[in-house]
Amino acid sequence: MSTQISDQQWAQFEEAGFLHLGNVMDNGELEQLQVRMDDIMLGKASIDYDRVMMQLDRDPERDNKPGPQSKGHKGETLLYRKIQDLERDALFLDYLQKPIFRSVCARAYGNETPVACFRAMFMNKPARGGTELVWHQDRWTDLDKDPMITIWTALDPAIIANGCVKLIPGSHRALINPEHGAGFLTEEHIENIVSKQEFINLELEPGDCVVLHNWTLHSSGTNSTDIARRAFSVCYMDAATQSSRGHEYAVVFGEGEMTTESIA
Ligand SMILES: O=C(O)CCC(=O)C(=O)O
């Protein structure tokens, strides 16, 4: 397995706005990540839960909306929708710092540019659940530079029926709704732009990963199967990026990078 992105792969990424990298995991790594993820949800992991954003999936018996996105454990259940700050977990940090991902970031941001983790996020569509995610581009108006790279890894089979990601190839060349704080499209944009273009379903094997240009339009549905659709999504940005909300981001590649020993 090469630890470098080839010129041909990079050209494909630039053309289509995404690149299928396949499985870059070591033996046994997928199972370790799957188990760790469930342990985190079940409150069994040795991680500082007060520093981890955890959001429950929608609950049809409550108001059918996902719970608040706030720090801290919300109960011993696998029915979480989103969990962030996973760079604080040694296994996930180790995975997101793979040499091949370093090579992707070096292509995107330059060999000498330190890279920070905007977010290291678990996205889950629990069995027979999940929350619709509308079409959007991954960009945030509080940042003074747009991040360009997200690497999305399937921890389970990702198929249409369990809510795989859908994306529009080549849509990374222009921002559709720059006014929206988090890149979400309006219903008009969806009707006038998305519905006139071909999308693809990103069906993946467990362990496979895909590099996404952050501006590539994507969305995902719900899960009508008995198999969860767990995924780990990491957004990498130039470490010099500033947030007007004053957020601090961990450097993961380059000078001062976080290591499994330095997780506070
Ligand atoms: O996992 C999903 O369904 C969507 C994830 C997403 O929007 C992202 O990783 O940026």
The ligand as an ORCA input file, in Angstrom:
! r2SCAN-3c Opt
* xyz 0 1
  O     -21.878     10.819      6.918
  C     -22.757     11.468      6.352
  O     -23.874     11.046      6.154
  C     -22.448     12.858      5.851
  C     -21.166     13.350      6.391
  C     -20.789     14.720      5.998
  O     -21.569     15.551      5.601
  C     -19.366     15.028      6.124
  O     -18.605     14.163      6.527
  O     -18.993     16.161      5.787
*
